[in-house]
Each structure stands twice: as C-alpha cells, then as structure tokens.
Amino acid sequence: MPQQVQGVIARAKGEPVRIETITVPDPGPGEAVVRIQACGVCHTDLHYREGGVNDEFPFLLGHEAAGVVESVGEGVTEVAPGDYVVLNWRAVCGQCRACKRGRPWYCFDTANARQKMTLADGTELTPALGIGAFAEKTLVAAGQCTKVDPEASPAAAGLLGCGIMAGIGAAINTGEVTRGDTVAVIGCGGVGDAAIMGSRLAGAARIIAVDVEDRKLETAKRLGATHTVNSRTTDPVAAIRELTGGFGADVVIEAVGRPETYEQAFYARDLAGTVVLVGVPTPEMKIELPLIDVFGRGGSLKSSWYGDCLPSRDFPMLIDLYRQGRLDLDAFVTETIALDQVETAFARMHEGDVLRSVVVF
C-alpha cells in the first residue's frame, strides 16, 4: 500500500523549500523503498532549488543518504529488506557501451525508479539525482542501494553518496594520484577537502590547499593538506610553483567550477601534469585558453563525474577504511539538523560556515 511521509520540496526557482506530505508508492519491479536515517545537505540540492540543474519543478530534494531497505519489488536480488545501504546515483545498467567495455563507472544509462513519488494532490515529483532523500522514506531503483557495514554511522556513511565520493574519487580514480605525487586542490569546501583526504590516502607527498578563506584552509590542514595558499591575497599559480621547485603540481584538482579557477589549475600543473575538474560550472560559463598552451603543456585535462566511482566497489571499501580509523568521515559532519532546518542549512552553506549539515531522522 502506498505510504504518505514528510519530505522537503522545492516548488519554484529561488523559493524557500517547504515540508510537504508526499506519497511513496509500493516498489515495482527492480525498485526498493528505503527508510532514510540521515541525509547530507549538498550544494547540488541548492542548485536544484535555484533552477541550476533543470526546471522540472517541483523537486523532492536530498541525495546524500544512508538508510535501511524497507521493501523491494519483483526481481530484486541485490538487496533485501533490512539491509543497511548508502544511496547512489550511478546504478549501472550493465548493457551500455561503457559497461560492455568494462568501464561501468562511465555508465551512460544509469537506473532510477520508474514510478513517480507525488504530492498529496497527485502532482509528480522530480527526485534530486533520482533519489529524493530529504524524506522519511524514498523510492529508488534497487541498483541505487549499496550495502555497507551496518556499524557505520548513517550521518557519516551517507556522505559517500555524493560529495565525499566525488572528491576522493577525483583524486584517486580520475587524477590517479599515487605515492610521491604533488597535488594542489583549488577550493576547500566539502568536495575539495575530500580530494585532499583522497590524495593523502593515495600517498601524495605534498598536498597544497588553495582557498580564499583562512578558516577553510585551517580545516584543509586538519584533513591532510601539507601547505595552504590564500588566493585572495596571493597568486595561487606562483605559490604552487614556488612550493614545487618551480615546476607545478603533478595533479591539480579544481573543486570550484569557475573559469578563473580552472585557468589557475591549468597553469599551476607541471608539464605533462593533470587537471581534474570536479567543481560544477553553470551552463553559461566559458573558458578561453591559448591552444598552443594546451598543446605545449601536454598532459591531461579531465572532468570527474561522481569521482568516476563504481559504488558497489568503492562505497564498501571506503566504509571499511572509515571503520579502521583511516578515513575520518565524521570530520565532514559539521552539524546534525532536523528536516525542517534544510532552508537554514542552505544559508549556512552559502556563507561557508559548514562542511556538511546532515538531516538525521
């Protein structure tokens, strides 16, 4: 029988979000209903509210979540009721050209629930990233549920569902940071700090954090940065070169998503170095670089979607590292809040006061 629960809805561009009653249908074939235990407030949710993703309002926000599978539909074998899961937005299809080439982290046809959750009046909702987890329960494709160690804190584990995985994966999967590398990370919000942590896990010898806020740089140092640069007062390209013997970093991770910071990343890397863009730009942004510099500097210019992760492989591994005390996911949980405090959390995020506010049910 369909259930009615409370969820956070964005009705129109720029309007404050509100809590409304939503209807969650019984899971159909290949689907699962998940009881949410915790969900992080990610900048992507704010993008949805501001119309920066698409205009398919109303949105059911929330996507960085952990919870327990309540029920599953016909044909579901990968999870069962009672399983503790982290939700993901890359439920690989196994059939597209990327999957068939053995690169499922690039899957071009990821799955979402076929049925729609609705408002009480029947209005269909668009769940953020196909998840919609600012709700007591949500309906997803079963492949969006990744089983992990149930001893992991939901507030910490859920953050792997988006921002933390994006940052760690940008370093390890996309940037291929390895032992002895020099890494620069431009932008020290949640994703950038996760990239710093991922670089440390990979054995980078020098990790340079770049931001315009000293308080963010202090946090970056606690999470593994060896050096910091305040780009409000210092030319970051010159500073990174000075810290790397005049050469530039082996890998530069741009976690802001702006043309000016991307240009900084481009010129702050060593010859044949790698730039990884993990910050999300807006559609109207453009970059202009001399083509001779693109050619002459060599190396790789990469984009990282979701840290090029494969949830079934990466989430359990990272949770194991967390349980071993080698990956401090708890450090990203600045505060826990109630469902009706999401709009306030957006304001705190905009002001740079938090790494993550996490809704706990």
PyMOL commands that set and color helices and strands:
alter all, ss='L'
color gray80, all
select helices_A, chain A and resi 43-49+97-100+104-106+128-130+142-144+154-161+163-174+190-202+214-222+236-243+259-268+291-297+306-308+311-323+329-332+339-350
alter helices_A, ss='H'
color red, helices_A
select strands_A, chain A and resi 3-10+18-24+31-40+59-60+64-72+84-87+118-119+126-127+137-141+145-147+182-186+206-211+227-230+249-254+269-277+300-303+335-337+357-360
alter strands_A, ss='S'
color yellow, strands_A
deselect
rebuild
show_as cartoon
